Amino acid sequence: MVTHLVGKISTEDVNDWFNGFEQACQPFIAEGRKYKLLVDRKGYTPDHFSVQKAWKDKFFNETLLNHSKAIAFLLEEGEIMTYLQQSNTKESVKFFDHYEQALSWLKEYPV
């Protein structure tokens, strides 16, 4: 599954994105199936500091995380990505700045 959240983003955009994302995931969750996920946030520009917190609160909920096999995040290279890479403790979550690398890692991640 691939999801994109890019461009100049408001809190309302995050809520709209998450509602669509959650609807797409519900069939997997209802059937007890797990999925691999690529989250494309390259080119994501929050219009206010509260947008990042809203996205984090929406996305990192236990239901979604518990039903994923692996998650690859595509981000702009920089301090935020470096911090996330260094602080990440989950083997099934990785951060990338190249789409092809993220997709390749997901495809190769054990089922």
N, C-alpha and C positions, 0 to 999 in steps of 0.2 A: 504494500500500500504506500502511495506517495501523496504527501500533502504539501501545499505551498502557502506560505504566509510571507509575502514580500511587498515592497513598496512602502509608502508612508502610511503607518498603521495607527489607528485610534483604538481606544478601549472597546468601542462599539464593533469595530472590525474584528477584534479578537473574539468577542462574544459570537458574532455571526460565523466566523471561521470555526470556532469550537463546536457550535451547534451542528453544523454540517459534518464536521469530522466525527462527532459522537454518533450521529445517525449512521454514518458509513461503517462504524465499528460495531454497532449493536448486533447485527446478524452474527458476527464472529463470536461476540461475547455470549449471546443467547445460546449458541450451539456449543459453547465451551471450547471453541477453537482459538488458537493463538495466531498472531500475525507478525510479520516483519514490517517495519515502518521506516520510511525515509521522510524526515521533516526538513523541508527546504525553507530556510530562513535567510538565505543569502540575498542581500538587498533589502532586508527588513530595517525600517527606520521608524522607531516609535515617535509619535508627535508629542509625547509627554512622558515623564519618568514612570508614571503609574501604569503605562501600557505593558512594560516588561514584567511588572509584578502580576498584572492581570493574566498575562500569557502563562507565566510560570504556575500560578495558582490553578488555572484551568487545565493546563496540559499535564502537570505532574500530579494527577490524582491516582489513587491506588487502583481503581478499577481498570483504567487504561494501562497503567504500568504492569499490573499483574497479568494482563491478557496479551502482552506482547512477548514475542520470542527475542527480538532484537530491535533496537532503535538506533538509526544513524541520523545525526543532525548535521545539516549543511549550513555553515555560518561563514560570515566574513572573517578573514584572518585578522587577528589582533588580540588585544588584552583579554577580552571576554572569552574568546575561544581558548586561549592559553590557560586561563583560570579554570574553565570547565574541564579541559583535558587533565589538568593536574589534580583537581579535586574530585573527579569522577571515581567512584569505587565499584561501579557495576560493570561486570565483564560484558554484559549484553547491551551496553550503551557506549557509543563512540561519537566523536565530534570530528568533522572534516571541513575542509575548505574547497574540495574538488568533488563535483557531482559523481564522476566516474569512480573515484576511490570509494565513496560512500556506498554506491550501488554495488560495487564489486564485493565490498566487505559484507554487505547484507546477503548477497547471493551465496557467499561462501560460509556464512555463519551456520553452524550445525543446527539441524532441525530438531 
